[in-house]
Amino acid sequence: LENLVGKARIEPGMNMLVWYGVDRQPEDLLALQIIELILENCAQVIVITDTQDQQNLVESMGYGEALLGTVCLETLADRQQGFIAHKTIPLFTDPRVNHGKFQSEYQCFMNDQFEPIKKAVRQILKKAGYERVHVDRVIERPHNDTLAHSVLLVKPRTGVICYLEDMAGKRFSFFGPHLSMMRREVQMPTAA
């Protein structure tokens, strides 16, 4: 955790996104420590929680304006038909074999699984006075495969996604062009 500032290249004034929540328990001690470290370095944070109880806990911590806002996946699932929290990017049909089917699968993922999260994060950023849709940094967690979402939420060219926990034996899905064409960086220090 001490290396987070260097690994993620946190600078004052940045906005960061933290994925919060393990096993639906309200308290996620590591995420709370990460949030504190981000705030100590004069950055601002958006937190995505799994449950309403987790969201309530984060909002009750007294972070003030440094907490730009929270997004609860449970709430999004209740409001958005077709949205399933932590549904990862599917294995798409090879576009060289059936481009129409690939386009349909891709659009389905973007519309049903990514857009609700993007819209919620965008509202938080706009309310805080940011014009852009992307965050500067994302702190990812290995217990859920949300990498495809993080790749789309982090800034192109300068954005960094950082894993801090043990990732042994885990698989993470993303759509390659989103990462490579926009030159987003993913740091996986414990990947085997």
N, C-alpha and C positions, 0 to 999 in steps of 0.2 A: 504493500500500500504506500510505503514511503516513496517509491519510485514513480508513483502516478503522475506527479507534476512534471517530471522529466520525460516520461514515456509519452504522455498525451500532449506534451508541450503546452501546458496550461498557462495562459497569460491573463492579466487583469482585463476585465471587460468582456471576456469571451462568454458565450452561452453554451452550456453543455447539457446533454441529455443523459439521464441515468435510468437504466432498467432496474426496477425495484421489485423484490418479492421472491421468496423461496417457499414452495409447498403451501401457498395460500396463508401462511402465518402472518399476522399483522406486522411483527417486528422483523426487520432484515438488518441485523447489526452491521454487516459489511457495507451495505448500501448507505446506511446512515453515516458511517465513518467516511465513505467516499464523498457524500454530500458535504459533510463538515470540512473536509480537505479542500474541496472545490471552493467553498465559500471563504475559507481562510486565505485563498489565493486570489480573492477579489473577482472571481468569475460568478456568473449567474447560472441557475440550474432549472431544468424542466425534468420532472420525474414521471415515468410511466409505471403505474402499479397494476398488479393483477386484479386486486379486489378493492371494494369500497372501504373496508376496514383499514387496508394498507394506505389508501389515499387519505383517509381521515387522520391516521397517525402522522403521516408526513406533513400534512397541513397544520397539525397541532404543535409542531416542533418549534415554532417561533423563529423561522428563518427570515421573516419579513419580506422585503422587496427582492432580496437575492433569490428567493424561490419564485421564478417567473410564473410557474403554474404546474398543475398535475393533470395527468390523463389516466383514467381508470379503464382498463380493458373490459372489465365486467360491465361497466356502464355502456361502453361502446357496443358491446354484444347485445345488450338489451334494446338499444336505440336503432341499431343498423342491421337490417335484415341481411343475412348471408355472412355477416362478420363473425369469425370464430377466433377468439384470442389464441395467440401462439400458433396459428396455422401457418406452417412454413411454406415457402415457395415450392410449388409442385415440380415434378419432373416434366418439362415441356416436351411436346412432340418436336422432333427435329424439323426446323423450318425448311430444310432442303427437301424433305420428304413430303410434307404437307404444310405449306405456309399458312393456309387458311385456318387449319386447326390450331397451329402454333399461335397465331394472332388472337384467336378466340380464348385460348387458355391463358395467354399473357394478360389480355384485357380483363378477364375474369379475376385473376389474382390482384391486379392493380386496383380494380374497382371495388371488389369485395373485401380484400384483406389489407391493402395498403392505404387507400384513399381516406378511410375513416380516421386512421392514426395521423396521417399527414394533415388533414383538415383540422384536427384538434390541436396539433403542435403549431400549425400556422396561426390559429386564433390566438394562442398564447403569445407567440412572437409578435404579432401585430399589436396586441393589447399593450405589450411592453415597448412598442415604438420601433420594432424592427420591420423593415420592408421585405427582407428576404424570407424564404421558406425553410432554409436549412440551418441546422445548428453547427457550431464550430467543431465540437467533439462529442462522441458518444462513448459512454462506458457500458460495455456489453457484459452479459452474464452468461456463463456456459450451461445453466440448467434449462434454458429454453432456447430454441433455435430461432432467434429474431434477427439474425445477421442480414437477411434480405431486406428487412425493414430499415435497419440502421444504415445500410449502404445508401438507401434512397433519402434518408433524413439528414445525413451529414453533408456538409458543403462540398461541392466539386472542387478539385485541384488542391485545396488546402486542408480538407477535412480528415480527421483521424478517428478511427474506431479502435478502442483499446480494451482488450481482455486482461483481467488481473488474476483470475482464479485458475486453478488446475483444469486443464481441458483434455486430459488424457482419455482416450476412448470415445470422444464426442465427435459428432459430425455436424457441420454447419452449412446451410444452403444459401446460395445467392445467385443472382443472374449476372454472369460474367461481364457483359457489356456495361452494366451499371457501375461496376467497380473499375474496370480497366479504361474505358473510354473517358470517364470523368476524373481519372487519376485520384481516386480516394484511397487512403491508406488504412490497412487493417493490421494491428499489432497483436500477435498471438504468441506471447513469450513462453508459454508452457505447452504449446501444441506439440504433439509427438508424431 
